[in-house]
């Protein structure tokens, strides 16, 4: 995608034909870029004019698919980067993760898709979900499967619809997740 296209579509609403992603930090042109479905973090960085010379791309998973409405923070070396910032968050939150950056561990890890240390149920990957108390690899996969089948979580309480998550576990992990 050309830079002109990225800028021209930055204010257009998201459609089935494209994703809107906010790219900030150590890129040549921070801002909202439009990407095709299936685009990767690498595509988002390129659409923002590419990484600046001061960027630390080792803390990004450049191969991770992006989600509509997410924010990608490209850090500089040693920078305490804001975490996550999935769809609808209005930003990346506050710096809580030392030198990890959005995308470092895959889509939605405790870094990606989390704000203020909360795991975003709509962008979290299996390893992020597995980091939650009482959630292991099997339950993480069930959460991902539920999301694939039903779409985005609209509330934390919807976790109760996932097989294996009862009231007790929901009460335990509810304060550690967000949508």
RAMO-V246170 format. One line per field, one symbol per residue. phi: phi as a letter, one per 40 degrees, with the letter a starting at -180 (. if undefined). psi: psi as a letter, one per 30 degrees, with the letter a starting at -180 (. if undefined). burial: # if it has 9 or more other ideal C-beta (glycine too) atoms within 8 Angstrom, else .. A space follows every 50 residues. Layout:
BEGIN
phi = ???
psi = ???
burial = ???
END
This chain:
BEGIN
phi = .cccccccccccccbccabbbcbbgcbcbcicbcbcdgcbddccccccgg cccccbccbbccccccbdgcbbbccbdgccccbfhcdgcgicgbcbbcgb gcgcbhdgccccgbbfgcccccbccdcccccccgbbdccdcccccccccb gcccacccdcccdhbcdccccccdcbbab
psi = kleeeeefgffklklfflkkkjklbilejkakkkllkglleeeeeefggl klfgkiffgkjffkklkkglkkkjllkgkjkklbhakgfgafalkfjjhe lkgfglkgafekgkkgfkkjfffkaeeeeffkkgkaeeeeeeeeeeeeef akkflefffffkkfjaeeeeeefeffll.
burial = #...###.##.#.....##########...######..###.######.. ##..###.####.#.###########..#.#######.#..##..##.## ###############..###############..#...######.##... ..#..#.###.#..#...##..##.####
END
